[in-house]
Amino acid sequence: MSTSACGADAALAPADAPSPAAGGPRPAMQMRLLGPMEASLGGEPMLLGGSRQQTVLAALALEAGRVIPLDRLIRAVWDDAPPSTARSQIHICISALRRILAVGEAPLIVTRSPGYMLALPQDNIDAHWFDSLVTQGRTAAHQGHTAAAADSLREALTLWRGPALSGIPSRIVQAGATKLDEARMAATEERIRLDLRLGRHHEIIGELHALTAAEPFRETPQAQLMLALYRSGRQAEALETYQRVRAAFAAELGIEPGEELRRLHHDILARHARLDLAAQQAEHAGDRAPSPVEIVSTPRQLPGGIHDFVGRDRELARIRAALLPAPAGAAGAPAPPRVMAISGQAGAGKSTLAVRAAHEVSEVFGDGQLYADLGGFRDPARSAHEVMGGFLRALGVAAHVIPDDARERTELYRSRLAAARVLIVIDNAVSEQQVTRLSPGSGRCAVIATSRSRLTGLPGAHQLDLCVLGRKESEEFLTRVLGTERAAADPAALGALARRCGGLPLALRIAGARLAARAHWPVGRLVERLGDEDQLLGELVHGELHFRACLQESYEALDPAARALFRRLALLDAPDFSGWIAAALCDRSLLEAEDLLDTLVDARLIEAGTGARGQGARYRFPDLVRAYARERLRQEEPQAERRAALLRTLGTWLALAEEAHRKEYGGDFLLVHGDAPRWRLPKAFTDRLLRRPMAWLESERRCLTAAVLQAADHQLPEHCWDLALTSTTLFAAGGHFADWRQTASAAIGATEQYEIPRGRAASHYSMGSLHSAQGRLDRAVTHFDTALGLFTALGDDRGAGLVLTALGDVSRRLGRDATALRQWAAGLRALRRAGDRVGQARVLCAMARARLAEGDYPRARRHLVKALGACRRAQSSRAEAPVRLLFGQLHLHTGRLGSAERGFHWALRVARADGDRACEVRALHGLGLVRRGQGRPGPARTALSQALELARQTGDRELAEQVGRSLVAPSQAGERSCPPSHDSV
């Protein structure tokens, strides 16, 4: 296959030809398909690589601007015998071609589900210019401009350099090449016909001899040669030509020439006057557009509606409003056709809704309703070209009149609909191009299109994203299928069944049909069978209805990378997830991962939603899709790959949670860590993601909890305990005690099972801290004692110091002040040796709180000044907040209400910014006491009421009781009481 450039690039863009890109610069790259495939950039030839790459590029170029499924590219390269590595080899070819064709910022080959698309403007491809010039010539001939028409066709034919795409043996590519070659032959015959009309018979005889020698059984060139010879005064040669053709037909095909050739032979023998040039020119002098074929019937192709259709009132109203006849545009300009694009996941009821809406508005479209199911991702799917032929036949156009040429067929289709009121329903489209091809040009018509993908590229289309049915509608649907009596027998089971089916009409229909076929089953029986996720999709089968098949179509249309991500996302037990998860699961860059997620969203295999402010999008699996993904995971993903993907994901959660803690506290203060491997995201991305560390932790709370439990289930104890302990930063601040208890219990179980001393110590410390926060002091002491013994044996000063500090807090609350002071002093020494500044600040705060209770304000102040210095050296505003709270308490005790109010306000701002609800309660409590001391009972009660409500929400009973006492018994002693000593830093 040649890669040299023959002729200048300008040959692709004749000066007098219409250019779709007129008015803007065109990319310099040009593609030539009309001969050996060539590509050039600025007139310089481009080397396109080996035969496999050229085959892939040819397949894409034949349908530039349209998505070519990956499976089709595989068949183009290997026909029906692809190797097992075919998909990866195609990806390699695409990558190589992208490098070769890198002519601008945007790639010329783009990934679009379910394959790839060559995003090269059509006016940079010679086949398009050929089509444009041929159309221009036919239009001129139609209008009686014979000479101009012949010139346009002649110019079009100069673009050819030989058989289209010669040298590429692919069956799929050669099928496209054959269409181009046929178009070339048709244009040649048409140009010769015009030359004959113009009296150029002498000039074209030589060309016709060559043409008939190359195509001996093509009758039109034979007839044209006979006529040219006859008009040149060579009647005998004309008759001889006929005899030669007749003999060849008889010998090779066993048939006589066609009627046209036989009639011409008869006219030449008779020297009929109608063969004379003058007679023919007179005959065509009044040429005009042929009159349209009359519509002989009104098509009514809509499928029947269903009697148990429920809900969708708002959606039907939107569709009706969109399809109502539109007023003409400005200055009488014709209105475009109305288009409603309905998208949604598999089984959401798109087709049913489209048909229902079409029936409701059918009276508006009195000239008929056309319907076609394009097949979606099914193989083989129906092409728009094939469907258009069927539509034309339904509109009364005789089959032999329908052009094979795509452009001509489209022109005829739109002409047939120009004056008609017809509704076209295009079901299960894959791309916008399919819908655009089948859309009429008249505003009198309307289109309803359905697709799993959002057809956002349709100009002016109304978009309807179809959601699942709500609980009430789902139960009503099941009631209509089962009957009122049976549905009412067990309303709870009916609701559970609706939930199991995820509100998807197809799943509901299958479930209802199964129950209808088993009258002896109670509804609860099917609910039980659907409760096993491993068997869920196997239960959603009835007759020819298979829910799994819908998902399989979408899955198999994905490329291998998207399939792998789809499977691995099923590893997660988290209810939803952030986009970076895809990078960890597939070991890819963030950009690649984002593209793969978008592919899955476009295929409606996952759902995307808006996350918390600054946290990016969040994604989730619909329940039934998750079940299918886990099926594919078990069947296709090797165990080693699964474990590696899970390790990377847990390692990323751990790395991010650690970094969030560091950003919040200025370092790894207050924590101990293990040696579980981390998988780190790029620093710039991590910094953006964790700009508000506590907000990120809150957004990931359910995922972190699920990750800890999953690590325990998959025998990954190091990940389990480290992530559980790191997550206490969030759990303590937000009062998420249930999550805290669940993760700490899992960590204790995992570390004891696998005998990990540091992990055991850390997990018991975490569980003790939880019991302390909830006032279960005896249990707290038990866990703290266990943790202290383990940390001491390990020589872990930080761990021991943290536990001693916590034990001191509990001792003080139990009235053992001397013990508390000894424990705090020992803890302070250990934390100094460990270099944990925030831990030291926490001990100093505890000691200051004790001095405040004793009335020793100078010593309390000295402790607080040291604590504040430690926090500032750590650059941790979060650690500083409890110090400010205690300074507020100190000022409150000493009557400096203004200073106290400023301290509490400062702590309140930090607490609210960080989402630290415990600190927020204490700050509001302090402000309430200050305002009471200022003689402002109304604002005081407001602040205390807010503090009490928030304390109850956190589940901290001891704190709630103290705030409650301040609210109902405003004694001087109550006003000066300090917050509980288990205050966390």
Stockholm file with secondary structure:
# STOCKHOLM 1.0

chainA/1-985         MSTSACGADAALAPADAPSPAAGGPRPAMQMRLLGPMEASLGGEPMLLGGSRQQTVLAALALEAGRVIPLDRLIRAVWDDAPPSTARSQIHICISALRRILAVGEAPLIVTRSPGYMLALPQDNIDAHWFDSLVTQGRTAAHQGHTAAAADSLREALTLWRGPALSGIPSRIVQAGATKLDEARMAATEERIRLDLRLGRHHEIIGELHALTAAEPFRETPQAQLMLALYRSGRQAEALETYQRVRAAFAAELGIEPGEELRRLHHDILARHARLDLAAQQAEHAGDRAPSPVEIVSTPRQLPGGIHDFVGRDRELARIRAALLPAPAGAAGAPAPPRVMAISGQAGAGKSTLAVRAAHEVSEVFGDGQLYADLGGFRDPARSAHEVMGGFLRALGVAAHVIPDDARERTELYRSRLAAARVLIVIDNAVSEQQVTRLSPGSGRCAVIATSRSRLTGLPGAHQLDLCVLGRKESEEFLTRVLGTERAAADPAALGALARRCGGLPLALRIAGARLAARAHWPVGRLVERLGDEDQLLGELVHGELHFRACLQESYEALDPAARALFRRLALLDAPDFSGWIAAALCDRSLLEAEDLLDTLVDARLIEAGTGARGQGARYRFPDLVRAYARERLRQEEPQAERRAALLRTLGTWLALAEEAHRKEYGGDFLLVHGDAPRWRLPKAFTDRLLRRPMAWLESERRCLTAAVLQAADHQLPEHCWDLALTSTTLFAAGGHFADWRQTASAAIGATEQYEIPRGRAASHYSMGSLHSAQGRLDRAVTHFDTALGLFTALGDDRGAGLVLTALGDVSRRLGRDATALRQWAAGLRALRRAGDRVGQARVLCAMARARLAEGDYPRARRHLVKALGACRRAQSSRAEAPVRLLFGQLHLHTGRLGSAERGFHWALRVARADGDRACEVRALHGLGLVRRGQGRPGPARTALSQALELARQTGDRELAEQVGRSLVAPSQAGERSCPPSHDSV
#=GR chainA/1-985 SS CCCCCCSCGGGGSCTTSCCTTTTSCCCSEEEECSSSCEEEETTEECCCCSHHHHHHHHHHHHTTTSCEEHHHHHHHHHTTCCCTTHHHHHHHHHHHHHHHTCCSSSCSEEEETTEEEECCCGGGBHHHHHHHHHHHHHHHHHTTCHHHHHHHHHHHHTTCCSSTTTTCCCHHHHHHHHHHHHHHHHHHHHHHHHHHHTTCHHHHHHHHHHHHHHSTTCHHHHHHHHHHHHHTTCHHHHHHHHHHHHHHIIIIISSCCCHHHHHHHHHHHHTCGGGSHHHHHHHTTTCCCCCCCCCCSCCBCCCCCCTTCCCCHHHHHHHHHHHSCCCCCGGGCCCCCEEEEEECCTTSCHHHHHHHHHHHHGGGCTTCEEEEECCTTCSSCCCHHHHHHHHHHHTTCCGGGSCSSHHHHHHHHHHHHTTCCCEEEEEEECSHHHHHHHCCSCTTCEEEEEESSCCTTSTTCEEEECCCCCHHHHHHHHHHHHCHHHHHTCHHHHHHHHHHTTTCHHHHHHHHHHHHHCTTSCHHHHHHHHTCGGGHHHHSEETTEEHHHHHHHHHHTSCHHHHHHHHHHTTCCSSSEETHHHHHHHTCCHHHHHHHHHHHHHTTSSEEEECSTTSCEEEECCHHHHHHHHHHHHHHSCHHHHHHHHHHHHHHHHHHHHHHHHHHHSSSTTCCCCCCCCCCCCHHHHHHHTSSHHHHHHHTHHHHHHHHHHHHHTTCHHHHHHHHHHTHHHHHHHTCHHHHHHHHHHHHHHHHHTTCHHHHHHHHHHHHHHHHHTTCHHHHHHHHHHHHHHHHHHTCHHHHHHHHHHHHHHHHHTTCHHHHHHHHHHHHHHHHHHTCHHHHHHHHHHHHHHHHHHTCHHHHHHHHHHHHHHHHHHTCHHHHHHHHHHHHHHHHHTTCHHHHHHHHHHHHHHHHHHTCHHHHHHHHHHHHHHHHHTTCHHHHHHHHHHHHHHHHHHTCHHHHHHHHHHHHCCCHHHHTCCCCTTCCC
#=GC SS_cons         CCCCCCSCGGGGSCTTSCCTTTTSCCCSEEEECSSSCEEEETTEECCCCSHHHHHHHHHHHHTTTSCEEHHHHHHHHHTTCCCTTHHHHHHHHHHHHHHHTCCSSSCSEEEETTEEEECCCGGGBHHHHHHHHHHHHHHHHHTTCHHHHHHHHHHHHTTCCSSTTTTCCCHHHHHHHHHHHHHHHHHHHHHHHHHHHTTCHHHHHHHHHHHHHHSTTCHHHHHHHHHHHHHTTCHHHHHHHHHHHHHHIIIIISSCCCHHHHHHHHHHHHTCGGGSHHHHHHHTTTCCCCCCCCCCSCCBCCCCCCTTCCCCHHHHHHHHHHHSCCCCCGGGCCCCCEEEEEECCTTSCHHHHHHHHHHHHGGGCTTCEEEEECCTTCSSCCCHHHHHHHHHHHTTCCGGGSCSSHHHHHHHHHHHHTTCCCEEEEEEECSHHHHHHHCCSCTTCEEEEEESSCCTTSTTCEEEECCCCCHHHHHHHHHHHHCHHHHHTCHHHHHHHHHHTTTCHHHHHHHHHHHHHCTTSCHHHHHHHHTCGGGHHHHSEETTEEHHHHHHHHHHTSCHHHHHHHHHHTTCCSSSEETHHHHHHHTCCHHHHHHHHHHHHHTTSSEEEECSTTSCEEEECCHHHHHHHHHHHHHHSCHHHHHHHHHHHHHHHHHHHHHHHHHHHSSSTTCCCCCCCCCCCCHHHHHHHTSSHHHHHHHTHHHHHHHHHHHHHTTCHHHHHHHHHHTHHHHHHHTCHHHHHHHHHHHHHHHHHTTCHHHHHHHHHHHHHHHHHTTCHHHHHHHHHHHHHHHHHHTCHHHHHHHHHHHHHHHHHTTCHHHHHHHHHHHHHHHHHHTCHHHHHHHHHHHHHHHHHHTCHHHHHHHHHHHHHHHHHHTCHHHHHHHHHHHHHHHHHTTCHHHHHHHHHHHHHHHHHHTCHHHHHHHHHHHHHHHHHTTCHHHHHHHHHHHHHHHHHHTCHHHHHHHHHHHHCCCHHHHTCCCCTTCCC
//
